[in-house]
Amino acid sequence: MAKVETGLKYAETHEWVKVEGEFAFIGISDYAQHELGDVVYVDLPSEGEYITKGEDFGAVESTKAASDLIAPVSGCVEEVNTALDDTPELLNEDPYANWMLKVKLADASELDSLMDAPAYEAFCK
């Protein structure tokens, strides 16, 4: 069973969100990285770009598949985890410690549509 961190919100597309004040950190779940296999490339937006909930904001490529990243919330990209440019395998090592984007939340009520850890665990079964 994939690890699910408590205190995070999860999308059905297997992205997680960690809220800190007006900011949201976004990454992929342990379930997602297990399904993908060895991650070899991550395509992320640039700082200053706007991402919209439910729309693609990038992609993750692995040795067996490529998968679009779907924004779990809307907002302006404040920071991108540039460590993933050179070492995308960090997502396999610890997908919760290695966030992808830091976004300034446009609408905190969008978080209400995401799952908590127990709901996400049930969803992944």
C-alpha positions in Angstrom: 0.0 0.0 0.0 1.3 3.4 -0.9 2.1 5.8 1.9 -0.5 8.6 2.5 0.6 11.6 4.5 -2.0 13.1 6.9 -2.5 16.9 7.0 -2.4 17.1 3.2 -5.2 17.4 0.7 -5.4 15.1 -2.3 -6.8 15.3 -5.8 -8.3 12.3 -7.7 -5.4 12.8 -10.2 -3.0 12.0 -7.4 -1.5 15.4 -6.7 -1.2 16.6 -3.1 -1.5 20.0 -1.6 0.1 21.3 1.6 -1.3 24.7 2.7 0.8 27.2 4.6 -1.1 30.4 5.0 -1.9 31.9 1.6 0.4 29.4 -0.1 0.0 25.9 -1.4 2.8 23.5 -2.0 1.9 20.9 -4.7 3.5 17.5 -5.4 2.6 14.0 -6.5 1.5 11.2 -4.1 3.4 8.1 -3.3 0.7 6.2 -5.1 1.4 8.2 -8.3 5.2 7.7 -8.1 4.7 4.0 -7.6 2.4 3.8 -10.7 4.8 5.8 -12.8 8.0 3.9 -11.9 11.4 5.5 -12.2 10.9 9.3 -12.8 13.4 10.6 -15.4 12.0 14.0 -16.3 9.7 16.7 -14.8 8.2 19.5 -16.8 7.0 22.3 -14.6 5.7 25.9 -15.3 7.9 28.9 -14.6 7.6 31.3 -11.7 5.0 33.9 -12.3 2.8 31.7 -14.4 -0.8 31.1 -13.4 -2.2 27.6 -13.0 -5.9 26.8 -13.1 -7.6 24.1 -11.0 -8.4 21.1 -13.2 -6.0 22.0 -16.0 -2.6 20.7 -17.0 0.4 22.5 -15.4 3.2 20.2 -16.5 4.1 16.5 -16.9 6.1 13.8 -15.3 8.0 11.3 -17.5 9.2 7.9 -16.2 10.8 4.9 -17.7 7.4 3.4 -18.5 4.9 6.3 -18.9 4.4 10.1 -19.2 1.6 11.6 -17.2 0.1 15.1 -17.2 0.1 17.0 -13.9 -3.3 18.4 -13.2 -3.6 21.5 -11.0 -5.5 20.7 -7.7 -5.9 24.4 -7.0 -5.6 27.7 -8.9 -2.9 30.3 -8.3 0.2 32.1 -9.3 3.4 30.0 -9.2 5.7 31.7 -6.6 8.4 29.1 -6.6 9.4 26.0 -8.6 11.5 23.2 -7.0 14.5 23.5 -9.4 16.2 20.5 -7.7 13.9 18.3 -9.8 15.5 19.6 -13.0 18.7 17.7 -12.3 17.4 15.0 -10.0 13.8 14.1 -10.9 14.2 10.7 -9.1 13.7 12.7 -5.8 10.0 12.1 -6.5 10.6 8.4 -6.2 12.7 8.7 -3.1 10.2 10.8 -1.1 7.3 12.4 -3.0 6.0 14.2 0.0 9.4 15.9 0.9 9.9 16.9 -2.7 7.2 19.4 -3.7 7.0 20.7 -7.2 5.4 24.1 -7.0 4.7 26.7 -4.4 1.5 28.6 -5.5 -0.2 31.7 -4.0 -3.8 30.4 -3.6 -6.3 32.3 -5.8 -9.3 30.8 -4.0 -8.9 28.8 -0.8 -12.5 27.4 -1.2 -11.1 25.2 -4.0 -9.4 23.1 -1.2 -12.9 22.0 -0.1 -13.2 19.7 -3.2 -10.0 17.8 -2.4 -9.8 14.7 -0.3 -8.2 14.3 3.2 -5.8 11.4 3.8 -8.4 8.8 4.9 -10.6 9.6 1.8 -7.6 9.4 -0.5 -6.5 6.1 1.0 -10.0 4.7 0.3 -9.9 6.2 -3.2 -6.6 4.4 -4.0 -7.9 1.0 -3.0 
